[in-house]
Structures are given as C-alpha cells and as structure tokens.
C-alpha cells in the first residue's frame, strides 16, 4: 500500500467485494427450506418503557429466563448430595 495519500491528503480508494451473487445463493437456499424461520421476524420489535428504561420484549424474556435458571440453580440441590447414613 502506498503512503502517497499522506502527501496528497486523499485516502486511497478501496475495492469493493462483489458479494451479490453469493448472498443471493444463500438467501435462495434458506428460503427454499420450509423450516427456515419458525416465526415471522419481518416486523418491528416491541419495546417496553418504564421511566428512562427501555427494553425490547425479546430481551426481557431472555433476561427473565436467565434469572429463573439462576434461581433454580441456587434452590435445587446438587445431585448425589443427599443425607448419607
């Protein structure tokens, strides 16, 4: 790469890769499978507002599931740690 752009003040032009054909092949392959998308994700997300806090409904569900798994890990006993007589 030449450093002549430092002298001229113009950044060198970069070549753009042509990913159009490959992206079209991947898209058509995914669209041909009936189970490509279980849910229709072609709509804007739902957001919940509470004061200055804003969170999407999908992220809130994931956070609540993680908290639930954490609480279960604290409450449930480890397997094999019963009372030994």
Order of alpha helices (4+ residues) and beta strands (2+ residues): alpha-alpha-beta-beta-alpha
